[in-house]
Amino acid sequence: MIGLNFVYAIAGLTFLAYALLGLRDRSNPKRFGNAAFHGLIALSFLAGDRLGNLGNGMLVLALVAIAGTGLMGRGAAATTTGDERRIEAERRGNRLFLPALIIPATALAGALIFREIPAIVDPKQATLVALTLGVLLALGVLFTWLRPSLARPHDEGRRLIDGVGWALLLPQMLAALGAVFALAGVGEAVGIIAGHAIPEGSLVGAVLVYGLGMALFTIVMGNAFAAFPVMASAIGVPLLIRHYGGDPAVIAAIGMLAGFCGTLMTPMAANFNLVPAALLELRDRNAVIRQQVGTALPLLAFNILMIYVLGFRS
């Protein structure tokens, strides 16, 4: 049965290619650090289940050590010039978007089809498997159509990965941190502190602390999914739902939206805010965040208002 092992194998081989190609990039003075970082990620995907908890923990610490000591850098990876890309874009037109559309189309179709044939694909992982197959199919179409060298996709991928740097692992790290915080009882501790800050019997105060807390924890942790278990166990469930009788669906859903407002304002959300800056090759890595703050703050205020208005109508 095809499941996560297939997805992990593709991801592991991809990072292994980044490691080997990066090792050969003499334009990068820190190529050994980049190669070690990508190689460890590849090892995690390819053999993480064999390393055990201790081995995986040591691997994560090694990744943090490489990133934290500044051993990663960026070389001058060979790529096409702006003029070459513009000429190709003018010649091929909007057809260039077709390979990109293959990926979501395959993911949607595969997720629907694979769930009906559980003997082939694990139904729980149908979407991820279909997404991976979509990427492979799109690559096949591009190779047939554009006929690049075999190493070209990995060269371009490595150029992007080197631009993002260690921040590419932030979403996974921070999501795991949220689970650790929840298990460690951080939510209960936050609830005790918030209990002293919220006036007795004040629904407005509880809603404000919940909404602002979702945004602030997301800013710190970079992931609203990591912030949610903390704030839900601290304020959402014990106060807003149990004590004040709020609608759980509204409080959870709009609370997540309040957290996403924090996503717009933090570099910790690397996949949303740093990757676009790297793709656009902006000099200011926080340029995306600066543009989003003016939208995030009023949107956060509106979400908090909606929690109060919609969550307690009865």
Summary of the structure (lengths in Angstrom):
residues: 314
radius of gyration: 22.7
end to end distance: 48.7
largest distance: 68.5
contacts: 990
relative contact order: 0.08
helix: 79%
strand: 1%
